[in-house]
Amino acid sequence: MSRRLRVLVLDDDDRFRGAFVDLLSDDSRIDVIAAVGDADAALAAVARRCPDVAVVDVRMPGTNGVEATRLLRAVCPGMRVFGLSLYSDASHREAMQDAGAERYFVKGRTELDVVDAIFEPPPEVTARTAAR
């Protein structure tokens, strides 16, 4: 079997974070390396072990998900980031994408889509492959 994908979850809602980690942990191809509630803890986890993917809540007290995404990508530039939020408006999506998030998902409707997206190649890889 190939290496399990390392995933970090950053969400300030303990209940959601726990349920989402349970969902991710049900997939034997995923290793949740950290599940944390604030950007400082996420930065410390990423500095220790750069994950393949970080799933980041957009709106959190303190350092929000947009700024957290910028900081996390600075520490681990190759890491893929997916935004996850209760908010479906374009302004949140665009802010996360401008910060370096690859995809944006709405909580409560798309958690299984996040799991599927973890195993999809990044868009630039897909575009390069299609151009060949």
N, C-alpha and C positions, 0 to 999 in steps of 0.2 A: 504494500500500500504506500502511496506517496505521502509526503509530509502533510500534516494537518495544518490548515490555515489558522494563523494566530489572529485573534480578534480582541479589541479593546472596546468596552462599552462605557460611554460617559453620559450619564443622565442623573439629574438631581432628584428624581422621584424614585424613592427606594422600592416601592411596590412595582412600578413599571420595570425598573432596572432588573429586579429579581426575576420577574416573569419573562422578560426578554432573554436574560441569560439562560433560564431554563429551556426556552425554545432553541437557542443556539446550541446549548449543550446536548440536546437530543440528536444533533447531527454529529456522527462520529468523525466527520472530516474537519470539524472545528475545534480549536483549543481556545477557550476564552482565557486570555492571559491576565486580564484585569477587568473589574466592573466597579467603577468609581462614580462618585457623586459631584466632583468638582474638578476644575481645570488643573489645579495644582497637583492633585493626586494622579490625574491622567498624564501630566508632564513627567512626573516621577516614574510612572510605570513605563512610559514610552522610552525614557532615557535608559532604563534598565534593559528593556527588551522590545525593540521596535516591532510592532505588530504588522501584519499584512494589511489589515483593515481596522479602521476606527469608526464606530457608529456614535455620532455626537448629537446630543439634544441641542436644539437651537437656543431656546430661551431658558436660562438658568440664572440664579442670583450670582453676584460676583462677576467673574469672567464668563461672558456669554459664549454660546457655541460658535459664533462667527470668529471671535477673537481666539477662542481655544483652538479652532481649526488652523488658524494662521500659526499659532505657537507650536502646535503639534507637528505641522508640516515642516516647520523650521528645524525641529529636532530630528525628524524622520522623513525626509523629502520623498522617499519612495512609497510611503504608506498611502493607501487609498482611504479616503474619508467619505462617509455617507452621512448626510444630515437627516435627522429624524425629529419631527415636531408635531405638535397639535395643530399648527397653523399651516394652511394650504395656500396662502396668498403668495403671489409672485415676488413680493419684496423680500420675504424670508428666504425663498428658494434662491433668488439672485444673489443675495448677500452671502449665502453659504457657498454658492458656486464661485463667486468672486474671491472668497477666502481660500478656495482650493478644494472644495467638496466636489466629488465626482457625480454623486446622485443625491436626490432629496426625496424623502418618504414621509407620508403623513401617518402619525400614530393611530392605532386602532383599526386601520384598514390595510396596512401594507407590511406588517411584520414578516409574513412569509415571503413577500417579495424581496425584502432585505436579505433573507437567507439565500434566496436564489441568486441575487445580484452579487453576493460575495464570491460566487463561483464563476461568474461571467468575466470574460476578459475586459480590461478597462477599454473605454471607447476609442482611445488612440491606437490601441493594439488592434481592435476590430477594424478600424479605418485603414491601417497599414496593410493588414492581411487582405482586405477586400481590394486594395489598389494593385495587388500583385497579379 
